[in-house]
Amino acid sequence: MHFYAASAALKVAFRSYCPPIMNDYFMSSPLTRNICGREVKRSAVPMAIVMWSSSIVPRGEGGFKPDHFVVLQKMEIRAKYVDLTANSNTTSVCEEFTPVYRNDSEEALSDQSEDDDGVTAVPLAEALPDLDEVPTTSTSDFQDKDPASPASRFPDDELISPAEAPSDEMDHENDGQAAVRRSLTDGKFLGVLELIDTLTVFSRGLPAIPVGRKENTLFIIQNQRNIDRRAVGQGCSFTDDCVASKPSPSSVTRMIKNGERWQSIILRGGQYGTEKRVNGKKMFVPADQQPSEEDILKVHRMYNILKADENYKRRAAWLETAPTPIACVEYIGHYSGAAPHGNAKTTHEPYTRTDPSVLNAIKKASNTIKPREIYEQLKRKPTEDERPKNLRQVQNTKYHTHKRRRVEEGKQHQGGDNLGDNINQLHNAIHDHPFIQEIFHRKQHVPGIVLFTTQQIRDIRRFCCSFPPGDL
């Protein structure tokens, strides 16, 4: 809790790390995590890494009690007089290795001596032992690695921001499959054939679209939720942390396998066929042998364009008859950042979508708990992405949830609850509902509505006009 308080006070994120104590499988998961206080996003880069430790050796897994911590810093090793040659007989090695501890804010080390660069060096060893035979090392064995890359910043494998992720990263699972995120080097969406290859290779995906900047990259995510939504007549929804976007026309491409390759096919007038250009015009040519529905592969593609910048686009694609419920979400262009909502009049704060899990939590709790109590409970969540924006959002969510339920139960019509909506509803139902007979309007008077049924008039005539005068 002290770390969360410090994170909220400093408005920065920390990284808490607990190394393996007893064996490789013993990790204290509550102590290994990103610490993000209030108003600190989960995608923020940790300012420092804090490692938990203990002053005594635990007797068992349950005996480990962290009683102090240390702040980890990067260690850089500077080699003096390094000479790499391709001679198989001898190889000159460095005469001295000096590990240097420094902060990220310090300038890069130069080839000057310790007294010149002003960096305090801690010698790891006085000198290397004499080596009779050192194997030859070629330059192809070396690869340039960024010391600030996520692999060196975080001790364990954790989902990182897409902007910090390597160009190709595979999150391997026990079944040998992978959840993939890959860069789009050419800044273009994948073609239809590339989409089919990508969506048929992997059997599982990421649980959701990762948070953080997403530029010229793609993700394979789980899509079972959208399949369930389409089964009940609802549209697909791919939620991310980007600002509001405007939808573009979606497309469905039908493909059929012709030998070893996929070929596009068109459905028109209940027949499958292809298009050919005759005298400069496209002509639809039906296929001689109509394929069955089992042979058709439907590729769905849904496009979105950022309202603030039309050059930043997103596309979600999935296969309708794929054996695995996964989808490919692609982002191209440069993300200009969050902007105020287009309908905002009293605030200029950047707008981001609320996570669907937060709205679902509000809907479930709104049956028995008041909005203010729901807001106070969710406001205690450790990260900003898990909290509602304000009390008004909780109140609106509860109102619309209850209204939708009343409409489904037939207790309320689809319109609103004000007088204007009610009058408009009567006007729409006057030709269909037997109880509405007449609606008239007069200047400086409230609207007049005549309501009765034919059976009611018969009952009135029978009760009031069918008895002898002496019996009344």
Secondary structure, DSSP 8 states (H G I E B T S, - for coil): -HHHHHHHHHT-EEEEE---SSSTT---GGGSEEE--TT--TTS-EEEEEEEE-SS--SSGGG----EEEEE--EEEEEES------SS-----SEEEEEE--TTS----SS-HHHHT--B--S-S-----S------GGG-----TTSHHHH-SS-----TTTS-SEEEEE-TTS-EEEEEE-TTSS---HHHHHHHHHH-S--BSS--SS---SEEEEEE-HHHHHHHHTT-------SS--EEE---EEEEEEEETTEEEEEEEETTEEEEEEEETTEEEEEE-SS---GGGEEEEEEEEEEESS-TT-EEEEEEETT-SS-EEEEEEES--------TT-SS---------HHHHHHHHHHTTTS-HHHHHHHHTTSSSGGGS-S-HHHHHHHHHHHHHHHHHHTTSS-SS-SSHHHHHHHHHHHTTT-TTEEEEE--TTS--EEEE--HHHHHHHHHHHHSS-GGG-
